[in-house]
């Protein structure tokens, strides 16, 4: 008797679940749709859908966005100050 009740409850739950679009692929028509198979993505598909921006344009855009001009100037000045002037390696090594 308990087995019949559990079986009936599970069947009712499955029927309700099938009719309220919860993982049913039903769309309210009462007829189940066939699920489309996942499309295999190949390298040629990737190349067809890749964004057509040149590398130079991309680097310019990234530099403009993430490296403001004043920061670039500051880094260039800092690099210039860190360069070895002449062949005096002893004084250069003592800075660190």
C-alpha positions in Angstrom: 0.0 0.0 0.0 2.8 2.4 0.8 4.7 1.4 -2.3 1.6 2.2 -4.4 1.3 5.6 -2.8 4.9 6.4 -3.3 4.7 5.2 -6.9 1.6 7.3 -7.5 3.2 10.4 -5.9 6.3 10.0 -8.0 4.2 9.6 -11.2 2.2 12.7 -10.3 5.4 14.7 -9.6 6.9 13.6 -13.0 3.7 14.5 -14.8 3.5 17.9 -13.1 7.2 18.5 -13.8 6.7 17.6 -17.4 3.8 20.1 -17.8 5.3 23.2 -16.1 8.4 23.6 -18.3 10.8 22.4 -15.7 13.5 20.5 -17.7 10.8 19.2 -20.1 11.5 20.8 -23.4 7.7 21.0 -23.7 6.8 24.6 -24.5 3.2 24.1 -23.3 2.1 22.0 -26.3 2.1 18.7 -24.5 4.5 17.2 -27.0 8.1 16.9 -26.1 10.6 18.7 -28.4 13.7 17.0 -29.4 16.8 18.5 -27.8 19.4 19.8 -30.2 22.8 18.2 -29.9 25.7 20.5 -28.9 27.6 21.9 -31.9 31.2 20.9 -32.1 33.4 23.9 -32.1 36.4 23.5 -34.4 39.4 25.8 -35.1 37.9 26.9 -38.4 34.6 27.8 -36.7 36.6 29.9 -34.2 38.5 31.7 -37.0 35.2 32.5 -38.7 33.8 34.1 -35.5 37.0 35.7 -34.2 36.9 39.5 -34.0 38.7 41.1 -37.0 40.8 43.7 -35.2 44.5 43.9 -36.1 47.1 43.3 -33.4 48.4 46.9 -33.6 44.9 48.4 -33.2 44.2 46.1 -30.2 47.4 47.0 -28.5 46.8 50.7 -29.1 43.2 50.3 -27.6 44.5 48.4 -24.6 47.3 51.0 -24.0 44.8 53.9 -24.2 42.4 52.2 -21.8 44.8 50.8 -19.2 47.9 52.9 -19.4 47.1 56.6 -19.3 49.7 58.9 -20.9 50.9 60.4 -17.6 51.6 56.9 -16.2 53.6 55.9 -19.3 55.7 59.1 -19.0 56.3 58.3 -15.3 57.4 54.8 -16.1 59.7 56.0 -18.9 61.3 58.6 -16.6 61.8 55.9 -13.9 63.4 53.5 -16.4 65.7 56.3 -17.6 66.8 57.0 -14.0 67.5 53.3 -13.5 69.7 52.9 -16.5 73.5 52.5 -16.0 75.3 55.6 -17.1 78.8 54.7 -18.3 80.6 51.6 -17.1 80.7 52.4 -13.4 79.1 49.1 -12.3 80.3 49.3 -8.7 78.2 52.5 -8.0 75.3 51.0 -9.9 75.3 47.9 -7.8 75.5 49.9 -4.5 72.1 51.5 -5.3 70.4 48.2 -4.7 
